[in-house]
Amino acid sequence: MKLKNKLTVIIPCKNESLLIKRTLTLLNMQNFIHGTRVIIADSSTDDDLTVNTIKSLLLKNLKIEIIKGGLPAIARNNGAKLATTPYILFLDADVFVQSPYVFFDMITEMEENEYELSTVKFRTDDGKFNGIYAMFDIVQSIYKHFTPFAVGGFMLFNRMHFNILGGFNEEDKFAEDYHLSSKVLPAKFFVKNEIVYTSSRRFVNKGTFYMVKMLLKSWLNKDNEDFFKSDHNYWN
């Protein structure tokens, strides 16, 4: 399988010069990735530091394009509109995929089982707050049979079904990932037993209590459209 015929990677990005180099370098090391399109939806305000960092990378296996970004829902949709492959992966700029087989294995599994959305498990690259992620894994393993929840940092979608769902709601300013993934039929969703790594900055910036509280509130408000239209001070 040549991933370039199957997969487009979409990365929303804002002022990520310190982290996106590692993210893209690891992508470049995925098996069968040669020629795969990576669309970076950038909304940086750092005087082109992030854009120039991306352009300076010599990544022979990736076809990188930089387009206009915005808030995550808008940025991801902007990238998805340009995709033509059967699958699209929404990846955050600070998510580090270390196993070189993840993409190949997940797409194979999605094709064989006709899954429409898949995700993975998360841990932090510095080892902090991993107890919270482990607890989330347990909750997710229970509730995925009722309400799928794919974290926006890694959402692998069947593109046709993504379009049927209408993509991310661009009015959403918070938890747009959960809002969309909750609309997928549980039987069409799976969580790969594979770990990817991310920075711990969300917990550092907002605090553990806030993050856990908003996770619970998102689930309780899954049918409340207005809940997701507020940013709940997440971006402050």
Secondary structure as GFF3:
##gff-version 3
##sequence-region A 1 236
A	DSSP	three_ten_helix	3	5	.	.	.	ID=ss1
A	DSSP	beta_strand	7	13	.	.	.	ID=ss2
A	DSSP	alpha_helix	20	27	.	.	.	ID=ss3
A	DSSP	beta_strand	36	42	.	.	.	ID=ss4
A	DSSP	alpha_helix	49	56	.	.	.	ID=ss5
A	DSSP	beta_strand	62	68	.	.	.	ID=ss6
A	DSSP	alpha_helix	72	80	.	.	.	ID=ss7
A	DSSP	beta_strand	87	91	.	.	.	ID=ss8
A	DSSP	beta_strand	95	96	.	.	.	ID=ss9
A	DSSP	alpha_helix	102	113	.	.	.	ID=ss10
A	DSSP	beta_strand	117	124	.	.	.	ID=ss11
A	DSSP	alpha_helix	130	143	.	.	.	ID=ss12
A	DSSP	beta_strand	154	158	.	.	.	ID=ss13
A	DSSP	alpha_helix	159	164	.	.	.	ID=ss14
A	DSSP	alpha_helix	176	181	.	.	.	ID=ss15
A	DSSP	three_ten_helix	186	188	.	.	.	ID=ss16
A	DSSP	beta_strand	189	198	.	.	.	ID=ss17
A	DSSP	alpha_helix	201	206	.	.	.	ID=ss18
A	DSSP	alpha_helix	208	220	.	.	.	ID=ss19
A	DSSP	alpha_helix	225	229	.	.	.	ID=ss20
###
